[in-house]
Amino acid sequence: MPTFEPGDCVRLDITDTTDPDFEWHGQHGQVVEVLEDDAGEVTGDDRDSRLYRVDLDDHDHTLNLRYRDLRPPF
């Protein structure tokens, strides 16, 4: 999985229909901030410690997502 930095354009890839953010699957946005937490210590995967704040292209929504929910845009 790629890592993203502020300014990167991304596509949301949330395929789990039970995920509360599933409604945003397929939308595009821009990473505006990368936050750090201790989730990687819990899961054993350091990538989980990065939380990406994404402004969606609709300009009305901002989401905080993990790497597994993001892909490069088409």
Order of alpha helices (4+ residues) and beta strands (2+ residues): beta-beta-alpha-beta-beta-beta
